Amino acid sequence: MSNGGMMALDAVCAEPDIFAAAVSVAGPYLGTSCGHPAWLHLAGTADTIVPVRGGRSSVLSLCGCTFPATTTEAQRFHGAQVQLVPGANHTWPQAGDRSWGFDGMARAWTYLQPSSS
């Protein structure tokens, strides 16, 4: 999740012949263009470490890191899917927690399954 998700989205864009799609949790695509934006990005609206509206992190302030807005990611990269989860934090989605309310691995696997058509 997070930084690993950002790397997965970068890999899909950089090497579309190798990577068909990716799923990221709390990790937006940091690039400005992508010829193959085939990803699902799960993001919590209460995440202050990688804020969904973009900008500076509440924790990573020493690095001067800023993030692009997840709220506009699907519009900027046609083909990308973004699911904003109200109240979810910078944690891994689990069905039993009160933040996400679903299993992130199951959601990722469903997205990554090849279509039957």
C-alpha positions, -999 to 999 in steps of 0.1 A, spaced: 0 0 0 10 37 -1 45 39 -16 42 3 -29 9 13 -46 25 43 -62 53 21 -76 28 -4 -89 9 23 -108 42 37 -122 51 1 -134 18 -2 -153 25 31 -170 62 25 -177 59 -11 -188 24 -19 -201 37 -49 -221 47 -65 -188 20 -53 -164 -16 -55 -174 -31 -37 -144 -25 -28 -108 -43 -20 -75 -31 6 -51 -42 14 -16 -35 49 -4 -10 55 -32 -19 78 -61 -1 79 -95 26 105 -92 32 109 -129 16 134 -153 9 111 -182 2 74 -187 -5 56 -219 -20 26 -201 -39 38 -169 -53 4 -159 -56 5 -122 -79 6 -92 -69 31 -65 -86 26 -31 -83 57 -10 -97 68 24 -111 103 27 -97 105 63 -61 98 52 -39 126 63 -6 108 54 -15 108 16 -44 133 15 -70 125 -11 -73 162 -20 -36 163 -26 -10 186 -10 13 180 19 13 150 41 6 154 79 35 130 87 60 134 58 64 172 62 102 170 66 106 157 31 86 184 16 65 158 -2 33 168 -19 8 146 -35 -16 150 -65 -53 149 -58 -68 115 -58 -102 131 -62 -93 140 -98 -72 109 -107 -99 91 -128 -105 123 -148 -68 129 -154 -61 93 -164 -90 79 -184 -92 42 -177 -81 45 -141 -106 37 -114 -107 54 -80 -128 43 -51 -129 69 -23 -140 54 10 -156 79 34 -139 80 68 -112 54 59 -77 61 71 -41 53 60 -45 16 68 -50 -16 49 -87 -23 41 -101 -50 62 -137 -61 66 -136 -61 104 -123 -25 109 -148 4 111 -127 25 87 -129 5 55 -156 -21 60 -144 -44 32 -115 -68 25 -89 -50 3 -74 -83 -10 -108 -95 -22 -115 -62 -39 -81 -62 -55 -85 -97 -67 -119 -90 -82 -106 -61 -101 -76 -80 -114 -95 -110 -127 -95 -112 -165 -129 -104 -180 -148 -133 -196 -154 -114 -228 
